[in-house]
Amino acid sequence: MPMLTPSFLTLSLLFPITALAQNNAETTCQNTNYQIFLPPPYQNISSTICKPVWNTYEMRYTKNGDITTIILSAPYTVGWVGIGFSRNSSMVGSSAMVGWINKHGHTKIKQFYLKGKKQSEVIAGKGELPLNTVSPAVATNGAEIYLAFQLKTEIPYGKQPILLAFSTKTPQNHHLSNHDDRTSIIFDFSSVAGPQDPASDGLIQMRRNHGIVGIIGWGLILPVGAIVARYLRHKDPLWFYLHSVIQFVGFAFTLGTVLLGIQLYNNMHAHIPAHRGIGIFVLVLTILQILAFFLRPNKDSKYRNLWNLYHSWSGRMALFFASLNIVLGMQAAGAGSDWKIGYGFLVSIIIIAIVVLEVLAYLKRSEKRSLHASFQMDSVPDPSFPNNFSKATSLTRCSNVRLPHLNLQLQCFFTAPSILPPRNLLGSEPQPPAPGAGVFIPTTQSQKMGEGGIELLKAEEDKHGGVVVNVEVEDPIEPLNFSSWLQASISNWSQQGKKGVWIKLPIKHSNLVDTAVKAGFRYHHAEPDHLMLVYWIPHSPDTIPQNASHRVGIGAFVINNNREMLVVQETGGRFKGTGIWKMPTGTVNEIETEFVEILAFRQSHKSFFQKSDMFFVSMLRPLSFDIHSQASEIVASKWMPIEEYAAQSFVQEHDLFRFIAEICLSKLDGKYTGFSNLLTTTSSGKNTYLYFNGHDASNLVDSKNQQA
């Protein structure tokens, strides 16, 4: 038969635990009239001290001379409930009172003595508890069981290790089944005057020290170190030294917490798997963080970004689980309100500090971002395209309507040539910095030494005799340092015969824009996350391509099998409130539908921030006829017969709309052919689409398919 396992008498803690009971009587116990179901003399006891001990377990006790009466109540359906006592918190030598209801409905309560760890050494009917001559009693009341017994002691109990366990299996022949759950607490009997157990006081002090060290280390020092690393990076390298010292001190406190936890476990062996398991997990994360510090790659390493990502998120994970484990430790020990209020106050202060610092950091980033707010136009230019052509513009998403379950994407891009007039921005070769002006260079942006011992910016050559600089340094850069590197680099590139210089500045380095402009750079274009600046070195006409010159829009001619087209009424724009039904239009990145043809397109110059505007009318085939409109953009949407759309007075009164409607009608009647697309490849091997009039061109497509 299963034995009363040693874990019945164990306790394991990795974070703060205090005695469950306080000196004053608690008022949180249930108001139960146990006198009506317990036998004498327990029913005659009118004044007891009641204290919650574990989950919904409650323990009442009273002292009369050298007799201490104890009544334990616990939830019960079947099985057994036990309460044990230990002299020195050791499982061997412990005695327990166990109560249950047998299969015949008879109540049973018996003392068990754990002489050793073997099953034969768990002895029923024996023990070292100084039971009084009054027989112990057990009774049930509703869904609870009550164990009552009296102890006769000349020396009153003080803070006494108490062991609690239960099982849902009924003992057979007084052999206990293994427990379903267990815990160990320190119960304070100090409300009854008398000397206290020195061993219990030492255990309480060890727990208290364990809790204090854990909260200081994990609850204060390590979070402060993380805050320094996140919000003081502009104080380089001071933030790094502060972060390192603080985290190493916090790690020392962590080790102290673990050592105290090991001592507690060796003395009490309690079964708190969640608390102990999380504590071990957090310890492993902490050790890995320390090892990561010594294995940190250099800033110019391609693995540095991955290391930064791992280090920051594993640290946050460790702090989160450590905080959770502190709460679990307090809950397992039934910590007093002073511990809970103190730790809650500490956590609140840290959270408030983080919120304030995060808001300040956001405001600072917003201030930097505002420097580029008026330059959000196009994407980064590729140095590989011809010098006298601008790159294709990247377009924004159409937000008018969405047709669900569509399987083909139409992407619209356009490139227009633009030749620049000759110009020379500087008028003369840039002067190199003064010799000997040594500065600190971030290794990820430095390449080699220039004149005067100043390191040069790392750059990649393009295919047209220029260079491209991507400023990818994570840490802040001082404008004075950047000015020195930039002038030295320009001088070096000039000696190498380079022509155009492209510098991509992320928003976080917006403080360097003024420095670059003073060095002769000019704006080329901006995106939400960076600004591109350019510089022409030689005394020849500047052939750096202009920013993309066109903006692309689309009109979606979505037609179903009933000669009905999708039309909308918009919440804004020139058609707001006019009652005019129009085809969905907008600037798009992709429309999720099945593409058929481009029917027509129109061009207008200087229509959007002095950019040319291209508008493509595309025929699309819906794969579903359920319309889902975006309420912020669309007032109404529906399927309308195309003839009804074309007959609107607004369409008939304006040539552009009338011609587009006639083209759409002609397409449906088989009298018009638009531009179909053909997948081809460029000289560099990239896939590209060629659009051409499909009339009498099927042989071209068939020829291509045969070659494929």
VENTAWO-V413541 format. One record per run of one state. SS is the DSSP state (hx for helix, st for strand, lp for the rest). FROM is the first residue (numbers start at 1). TO is the last residue. Records with the same first field share a line. If there is no record, write none. Layout:
SS=FROM-TO ; FROM-TO
This chain:
lp=1-5 ; 10-33 ; 37-41 ; 45-48 ; 55-56 ; 65-66 ; 76-79 ; 86-94 ; 102-106 ; 115-118 ; 125-130 ; 132-136 ; 142-143 ; 153-158 ; 168-171 ; 173-174 ; 176-180 ; 189-197 ; 232-237 ; 269-272 ; 295-303 ; 334-336 ; 377-388 ; 390-400 ; 404-408 ; 411-416 ; 418-442 ; 450-450 ; 454-454 ; 458-459 ; 462-466 ; 472-478 ; 496-499 ; 519-521 ; 528-529 ; 537-549 ; 560-563 ; 571-581 ; 583-583 ; 587-590 ; 593-593 ; 609-610 ; 622-626 ; 630-633 ; 647-648 ; 654-654 ; 669-674 ; 682-686 ; 694-697 ; 708-708
hx=6-9 ; 34-36 ; 42-44 ; 119-121 ; 198-231 ; 238-268 ; 273-294 ; 304-333 ; 337-375 ; 443-445 ; 451-453 ; 479-495 ; 507-518 ; 642-646 ; 649-653 ; 655-668 ; 698-707
st=49-54 ; 57-64 ; 67-75 ; 80-85 ; 95-101 ; 107-114 ; 122-124 ; 131-131 ; 137-141 ; 144-152 ; 159-167 ; 172-172 ; 175-175 ; 181-188 ; 376-376 ; 389-389 ; 401-403 ; 409-410 ; 417-417 ; 446-449 ; 455-457 ; 460-461 ; 467-471 ; 500-506 ; 522-527 ; 530-536 ; 550-559 ; 564-570 ; 582-582 ; 584-586 ; 591-592 ; 594-608 ; 611-621 ; 627-629 ; 634-641 ; 675-681 ; 687-693
